[in-house]
């Protein structure tokens, strides 16, 4: 279905008409497919099944030192289950219980489409926040209401963080990403944590990690706390601007390969 929508958009653009369906650019696709391959498609077969998510979850918990039944282990388990349910609901077009690369991209295309509709005042919003997930996540990982309200004030060149209501699972996912990198659990991400986690768990070049961190912090002028990380993450997942600093949250400097 997403392929058909892209073709229809290409036809509309050829006749000088505004695209009806939001499309991911090649740059956005490259970023999101890197996320797909690096963090989830553990066996490299180009499709995600629940077993891939279990493998990824267990691998991340092991590398992060999160022991079974611990607070962060429970948060990770709940978040992966929630992400998988949302991924199937939003992306598994043929309802076969697995998600291909195209279906993965369709999940993010839908969020971008919702954002575009929201920006244009069409009244289309993302799904309401599911309270059951928020209640189950550990307070140390999920921000309280004051933190969440403050985070929504973070400025962004393309993504208005205080404007577009992203789905709650997306908010939880950003929190999980921050927690994964913040090994000390002090709410501040430093260069050593960033480099160690991405190199040790995901084999990202230490030199690239160091450069990425320097860029995101503007040579040490910015502190990467939860609020700033949320802004960076929204840029990574939703922005099409290669100059946005959020493109470096995974330690990768270029998506040309």
N, C-alpha and C positions, 0 to 999 in steps of 0.2 A: 504494500500500500504506500509506504514512504517513497519507494522508487517511482511509482505512478505520480505522486504529488510533485516530486521534483521535475518530472517530465512536463507536467502541466504548468509549473512555474516557468520553466524554460520557454515554453510556447508563449505564455503571456508576456514574458520579457522581450521575446523576439518581435512581438507586435506592439511594443512600447507600452504595455500595460503593467500595472503594479502586481508583483507576485502575490498570489492568493495564499500560498503556504510558505511559512518561514523555512528557510533552508540553512543547513550548516555549511559554512565555508570550508574549503579544503584545509585551512589552518585549524579551524575548530574540530573538524573530523580527526586530524592528526593528533591533537591533544587528547581527545576523548578515547581514541583507539590505543594510545599509549597507556592511558589509565586502565583500559580493558585488558590489555596484554600483560602489563606489569603487575597489577594488584589482584586480578581475579582469574584470568584464564591460565590456571596453574599448569595444566597439561598441554597447553598450546594448540588445541584442536580448533580454535576459532569459534567456539560456542560455549556458553556458560550453562552449567547444570548445578543443581544444589550441591553436588559433591565438590564442585570447584569452589563454591563459597565456603563449604566446610573446611576444605584444604587450606584456603586462603586465611580463613579465620584462625584455624589452629596454628598455622605457620606464623602469623602475626603475633598471636598470643605467646607462642614459644620464644620468638625472637625478642619480644618486648619484656619477657620475664613475668608475664601475667599468669599466675598459677590458677588452676581450676577452682571455681567457686569464689575467687577473689572479686573485689568490686569491679575492677577494670575488665576482668574476664567475663563477668556477667553482662556488663555494658556492651562489650564487643559481640557477645553471643546474641543479645537482643537486637542490636543494630543490624547485624548481618541478616538475621531472620526477617526483620522489617524491610530492609533494603531489597531482599530477594522477593518478598511478597509484592512490593511496589514495582519492582522491575518486571515481574510476570504480568501484573495488572496493566502496566502501561506499555510494555514492549513486546510481550509474547503474542504476536498477532495471530499465529496459527494454533495457539493453545496446545503446544506439544510439550510443555514443561521445561523448555530450554530457551536460551536467548542467544541469537546469533549476533555477529558484529553489527549488521544492519539494524536489528531490533534494539541493540544497545544504543545506537545512535538515535533511533526514533524516540527513546525516552527523553533525551536531552533536547531533541527537536521540539517535542511537545512542550517542554518547559519554556523554551525560547518563544514558541508560538503563543503561549499564555502571556508571557511578558510583553510581547508585541501588542496583543489585544488589550492588555491592561494599559499600556502606554498610550494607545490610541483611544482610550476611553470607551471601549466596547463592553466593559462590564464583565469580561470573562476573567474569573479568578482561578487560582490553583485550588486543589481540594482542601477542605478544612483540616486543621491540625488534629490528629488522633490523640485524645488525652491518655489512652491506655499506655501508649509507648512512653510518653513524657513521665507518667507516674512510675514506670518500671525502671527507667534509667537512673543511675546513681547521681545524686546531687553534685558530687565532685566533678562529674563530666558534663552534665546538662546544666546550662546556665540558669540562674534564677531569673525572675521576671525583671529585676532591676538591671542585671547584666545583659539580658536579651534586649531590653529597651535601649540600653546604651549602645549596644552593638549595631542596632538599626540606624543609629545616627552617623555611622561611618560613611564618609564620602567615597564615591567611586566615579570615575570618568564616564563609563558607559552604563554600569549597573547601579541603579539607585537603590541602595540597600535599605533605605528607610521608606521605600515606596512600594516596590513589587513584593507581594507576600509569597515567598517560596514555600513549597510544601514542608511540613514538619519533619518528614523523614530526611529531607535535604539539609535542614538545620542540624538534625542529629548527626548526619553524615559529616558535616563540617566539624562538629564538635569532636567526633571520633578521630578525624584526620589530625586535629590539633593535639588530642590526647596521645595519639600514636607517636607524634614527634616530640612532645613535651615529656621526656622520660623522667625528669625530676619531679614533675607534677606541681611545679610552683607557679603555673600560669604564664610563664615567660619562656619563649623558645629561643635558645641560644645556638650559636654556630656548631658547637661540638655535638649537641643533641641531634641537630638537623643532619649533619654529615654522617654521624654514626648510624642512625636509624636507616637512612636511605641507602647507605653503602652496605651495611651489614645485612639488612633484610632484603634489599631489592637490587643490590649490585650496581647502584648508581655511582659514577665516577666521583671520588672524593674531591678532585679539583673542580669538577662541575658544581658539586654541592656547595663548595666554598664560594665560588663565583655567584651562584644563584642567591645565596644568603646575603652576600655583600650588596647585590643589586636590590633585593627586597628591602633591606634595611637602609638603603641609600648611604652606603659606607658608614654604617653605625649610627646614623642620625635617627632612625626609627627603631622602636622596640616592638618585637613581634609578640603582642599579647593576644588574647582571644578576639578582642574587638578588631584589631588590625588584620589578624589572620582571616577572619570572616570576610573582610573586604577583599583580601587577596584571593580567597577561594571563590568568591562570586565572580571575580574577574576571570579566573581560570576556566570555570565551567560555562560562563555565559557571554564573555566578551570575545569580540572578533578583532581586537586591537593588539597586534604583536608587540607593541611597546608597553602594554600593561605589565606591571611588576608581578601580578598574580600568576602569570604564565610560568613562573619559576618555582611554584610551591612543591613540585615533585623533584626538584633538583636537576631537571633537564633544561638545557639552554636553547636547544633548537629542535624543531619538529619536522625538519626537511627530509629526514631519513625514513 
